[in-house]
Structures are given as structure tokens and as C-alpha cells.
Amino acid sequence: MERAPDGPAAAEPVGSWSVTTGAGGAYGIQLSGACYLSAGGCYANCDGSTGNPLLTANDFQCFLNKYAANDTYANCDGSTGNPLLTANDFQCFLNKYAAGCT
């Protein structure tokens, strides 16, 4: 699941990207806080548990806590408007929770 940027430079978009440097060789880009994958790739498994059943009331409580804390994890629908977290995110989580993890 892609997350909205939430670091110190979150409001600073990339101004440009140049591939005509003339320099050779390899380079690496390290992204910090750019992506978040919950355990097993199942968004509804908010607490990252691995037991059986995978989804429990703890996941529901985890989502409520993240939503209340205005954590970007709770932006289930991936919206970018203001406010970032809305009732749509809550409904999105309910739908993902009901669908379960495969």
C-alpha cells in the first residue's frame, strides 16, 4: 500500500529529474518512509499479527487508533484532499476487513 509522504520534506515535490548528466556508473536512491506494506500485504491486518485467525478485533482497534492519531496508515482510500482522513477511509477499512486476507 502506498502511503502519503509524512516526513520533514513531505510538502516538497520533486522539481525535476535529469537523466542527461553524462556521468557513468551506478547509483542508488534510498527512500525512507515512502512505502508501507502490512504483514502479508493485507491492509486490514493493521497490527501485523501472524496468528490464526489473521484478522481479529485487534486489527479493528489498531485502525481506530491510527485514525484517531491522524496516522497516514489510516488513509485507506489513498485520497489526497483536505482533510486527509474521512469517513471514506473508515468505510474502506471495513470493506477490506470484511474481504479478509488471502
C-alpha positions as CSV (number, residue, x, y, z in Angstrom):
1,M,0.0,0.0,0.0
2,E,1.4,3.4,-1.0
3,R,1.4,6.0,1.8
4,A,1.3,9.7,1.6
5,P,4.6,11.3,2.4
6,D,4.8,12.2,6.0
7,G,8.4,13.1,6.6
8,P,10.0,16.6,7.1
9,A,10.1,17.2,3.3
10,A,6.6,15.9,2.6
11,A,5.4,19.1,1.1
12,E,8.3,19.4,-1.2
13,P,7.6,17.7,-4.6
14,V,10.4,16.7,-6.9
15,G,11.0,19.7,-9.1
16,S,12.7,17.9,-11.9
17,W,14.6,14.8,-12.9
18,S,17.6,14.9,-15.2
19,V,19.0,11.8,-16.9
20,T,21.4,13.7,-19.1
21,T,24.3,14.1,-16.6
22,G,26.9,12.5,-18.9
23,A,28.3,10.7,-15.9
24,G,28.5,6.9,-15.9
25,G,28.2,4.3,-13.3
26,A,25.6,3.1,-10.9
27,Y,23.9,5.0,-8.2
28,G,21.3,4.2,-5.6
29,I,18.3,6.0,-4.2
30,Q,17.2,5.3,-0.7
31,L,13.6,6.1,0.1
32,S,12.7,6.5,3.8
33,G,9.1,6.3,4.8
34,A,8.0,6.2,1.2
35,C,6.1,2.9,1.3
36,Y,4.5,0.7,3.8
37,L,3.4,-2.9,3.5
38,S,1.5,-4.5,6.2
39,A,2.2,-8.2,7.1
40,G,1.5,-10.4,4.2
41,G,0.4,-7.5,2.1
42,C,-3.0,-7.5,3.7
43,Y,-4.0,-3.9,4.6
44,A,-6.7,-5.0,7.0
45,N,-4.0,-6.7,9.2
46,C,-3.3,-3.4,10.8
47,D,-1.5,-4.9,13.9
48,G,0.8,-7.0,11.7
49,S,-0.1,-10.2,13.5
50,T,0.7,-13.6,12.0
51,G,-1.5,-15.9,14.1
52,N,-4.7,-17.7,13.1
53,P,-7.1,-16.1,12.5
54,L,-5.1,-13.3,10.9
55,L,-7.8,-10.7,11.3
56,T,-9.1,-10.0,14.8
57,A,-10.7,-7.3,16.8
58,N,-7.1,-6.1,17.5
59,D,-6.8,-5.1,13.8
60,F,-10.0,-3.1,14.1
61,Q,-8.8,-1.4,17.3
62,C,-5.4,-0.7,15.6
63,F,-7.1,1.0,12.7
64,L,-9.2,3.1,15.1
65,N,-6.1,4.2,17.0
66,K,-4.3,5.1,13.8
67,Y,-7.3,7.0,12.5
68,A,-7.6,8.9,15.8
69,A,-3.9,9.7,15.8
70,N,-4.2,11.1,12.2
71,D,-1.7,8.5,11.1
72,T,-1.3,8.3,7.3
73,Y,-1.8,4.5,7.5
74,A,-5.4,5.2,8.1
75,N,-5.7,6.8,4.7
76,C,-7.2,3.6,3.3
77,D,-8.7,5.1,0.2
78,G,-5.5,6.9,-0.8
79,S,-7.1,10.3,-1.0
80,T,-5.1,13.4,-1.1
81,G,-7.7,16.1,-0.2
82,N,-8.1,18.0,3.0
83,P,-8.9,16.6,5.4
84,L,-6.8,13.6,4.5
85,L,-8.8,11.2,6.7
86,T,-12.5,11.0,6.2
87,A,-15.5,8.6,6.7
88,N,-14.5,7.1,3.3
89,D,-11.3,5.7,4.9
90,F,-13.3,4.1,7.7
91,Q,-15.6,2.5,5.1
92,C,-12.6,1.4,3.0
93,F,-11.1,-0.3,6.0
94,L,-14.4,-2.0,6.8
95,N,-14.6,-3.3,3.3
96,K,-11.0,-4.6,3.3
97,Y,-11.6,-6.2,6.7
98,A,-14.8,-7.9,5.5
99,A,-13.0,-9.2,2.4
100,G,-10.4,-10.8,4.6
101,C,-6.8,-11.7,3.7
102,T,-5.9,-14.2,1.0
